[in-house]
Amino acid sequence: MRKMKDSGVAWLGEIPEDWAVVFNKHLMKKVKCIREKYTGEDVLSLTMKGVLIRDLDNPSGKMPATFDGYQFVEAGNLLMCLFDIDVTPRCIGLIKNDGVCSPAYSQFKLNDLADAGYYYYYYLNLDNTKELLHLAKNLRHSLTEEQFGSIPTALPPLDVQKKISHKLERKVSEADALITNVQAQIEKLKAYKQSLITEVVTKGLDPNVPMKDSSVEWIGEIPSSWNTIRVKQLLRERKERSVDGKEEPLSMSQKVGLVPTKTLDSIPNMASSFVGAKLAYVDDLVFNKLKAHLGVFSVSKYDGLVSPDYAVYYSTGVADLKYLEYLFKTPQCISEFRKRSTGIAAGLTRLYTDGLFAIECPFPSKDKQHEIVAHLNKKCAQIDELTAIKQTKIEKLEQYKRSLIYEYVTGKKEVS
């Protein structure tokens, strides 16, 4: 059993007796080399998965007009985001390839006392809990080079640092491989669920029934006993408004549907008064008009108040609205929503009632709709339960990784 001592640093607690505590400035220094002209170097980005090379042929996220003025970064250095620490998903990365990146990032070169791999994991541990946030006291929650240099940091013997780095590299890689495997299983379940819904709401439950051409391109063939119908014959828009604003405020979540706003993890800014707000009732079909093309709509399980950006519909009596919800969330129908949404720019388009009502959709008898809904409710619940079990496994693996990193970089666990 190793002897331990108090480090004097809250987030470190006790450390091995032969470890020291020094300020960051004695281990690393900030370096910045701006390239006035971009000459084709790999463009790097700090992500949750590390410092990655951006795919410029298939870009994702924000893309600048030019990479002129980017900074050169060198493999073996640390890359940090020392601003907006509170909202930046990942603030630390180990650079594994030479390249260029945004000059907003801070690059640190370590001296001969420090192993880059160890200090990557050390600061990854602090980033996991946003431990440095309380040191960033300005509005942007940022740290200056001087402030970062004054942070006390553990200094194990160099050979111990390297052993810890190698151990964590192996252990974390093993956990990541398991996570990737489980995530792939989740994606297969999601794909199966979507395929099942699409098949059943457009083709029915009996694979042996005679089929006919629907004459609607996005629908294709339907059972011979089905018809097609425009949405305007199935829905009416509800335009009731609250008299006193005392009903329960409701908000739409892509994950859980329309729920009381107070139950959300992140509660949006609330209006000072709900007098005149739109009303929705149990079994109404409620759309977020701005995000209909993302599938943000659901049948309500609650009576309450909704945003003016929502559209509320009730059944004319011939449609099971849960059947319509399943139908509307198929990729083919979502594509129709995109075509009929209007607005000035991508991300600012809305699906208005006229656009929704013009869509033609498959229309089985109401009894068939009820059968389809009952079948999908049961099957989707089973798939969701399996998905939740696998998601819990991922969360446990992530927690295992965090615990492992903490125990090794703070010396609580001795590397063998």
Buried (B, 14 or more C-beta within 10 A) or exposed (E): EEEBEEBEBEBBBBBBEEBEBEEBBBBBBBBEEEBEEBEEBBBBBBEEEBBBEBEEEEEEEEEEEEBEBBBBBEEEBBBBBBBEBEEBEBBBBBBBEBBBBBBEBBBBBBEEBBBBBBBBBBBBBBBBEBBBBEEBEEEEBBBEBEBBBEBBBBBBEEEBBBBBBBBBBEBBEEBBEBBEEBBEBBEEBEEEBBEBBBEBBBBBBEEEEEBEEBEBEBBBBBBEEBEEBBBBBBBBEBEEEBEEBEBBBBBBBEEEBBBEBEEBEEEEEEBEEBEEBBBBBEBBBBBBBBBBBEBBBBBBEBBBBBBEEBBBBBBEEEBBBBBBBBBBBBEBBBEBBEEBBEEEEEEEBBBBBEBBBEBBBBBBEBEBBBBBBEEBEEBBEEBBEBBEEBBEBBEEBBEBBBBBBBBBBBBBBEBE
